[in-house]
Amino acid sequence: MSYATMMVPLALGVSNAEPLKVAADIAARFGAGILGVTACERLSLTYGGAYLSGEVFERIQDQTEKLAREAEAEFRALLSPHVKQLEWRCAETYEPLYDYFARQARSADLIVSAGETGPMLHRASSFGTSDIVMRAGRPVLLVPPGSDRMRLDRVLIGWKETREARRAVSDALPLLRMAQHVVLAEIAPVDRLPEARGHLADVAHWLGRHGVAAETIASAAEGPDVDSLAKVAKDHGADVIVAGAYGHSRFHEWALGGVTRDLLLSTRRFAFLSH
């Protein structure tokens, strides 16, 4: 298993340099191609209950097309010197942008994206990374601000007995094989630590059969799982956290916090999420 094609969803009106540079770095390691995708909502002459004059409509349309050209120019300028196989897709759509991006993921093995930039229910100007994670059916690598390459010295797998965690570890195998050190951790109540150790032993054995040696840690829960996992990540100097996304309902994750929400908003390290 490898990554043959990566997709980078590009926001309009901002620089997408960080996910593009990281995608180029990963593409070089795997000999992969990169698909750049952007989209905008198709305008109608009525917007928010108000009527748009032809002049205003054309002005907005021209500005949107200009932003799309700028996004493509940045995509090609940053990647053409380093990646041989490039593909560009740009569309206007009436559907939610995250649905369009998610459907384009049929052409990719891995999505490389910036994380969420604000509260998850207030992002009218973005395509919604969390929605792409939920809908794409592909793993998503979230790039923290200030990154231009991906370090794989130490990778932490946040294990839970869920379908999403199993999917994430399987999806991450190509990266795990490149990692210098892999830590497999489960957070559990004290009375369930023996059970957690059994889970981790099984997963570590499975990883070993795929050429990945993993250290296992069953850690007693002290407060919310998100805090306990963050402590393990800090203690082990994790460059990347691999985790299943949305073990609870999406509203529960937003309202009460949670590992998924923390990773989507993280500015500290890379996060590899599968749903």
PyMOL commands that set and color helices and strands:
alter all, ss='L'
color gray80, all
select helices_A, chain A and resi 17-30+54-79+97-107+129-135+163-171+173-178+190-209+225-235+250-256+259-265
alter helices_A, ss='H'
color red, helices_A
select strands_A, chain A and resi 5-9+33-41+46-47+50-51+86-93+110-114+140-143+154-159+181-188+214-220+240-244+270-274
alter strands_A, ss='S'
color yellow, strands_A
deselect
rebuild
show_as cartoon
